[in-house]
Amino acid sequence: MIPFFVQIKCQLGKSYQVANKLAEAEIASEIYSTAGDFDLLVKFYVDATTDIGHFVNEKVQTIPGIQDTRTIITFKAFQA
């Protein structure tokens, strides 16, 4: 499984609705409310064969109330 994060900027007053829709869709591993330029930080896992760009475009950005997204792909650099 490949982990990645998406920062989500919601339309005004829609953060909780977007977070609930993500939770209901059961596609996110973790959902956090954040302060700053983006309203939510969401962690996803996909199979290695899944195209992350298509996943975000088709499964995340189509949720009503989302205004903008920023995808963050991580690299395993350290052993924990």
Secondary structure, DSSP 8 states (H G I E B T S, - for coil): -EEEEEEEEE-TT-HHHHHHHHHHHT--SEEEE--SS-SEEEEEEE-TTS-HHHHIIIIITTSTTEEEEEEEE----S--
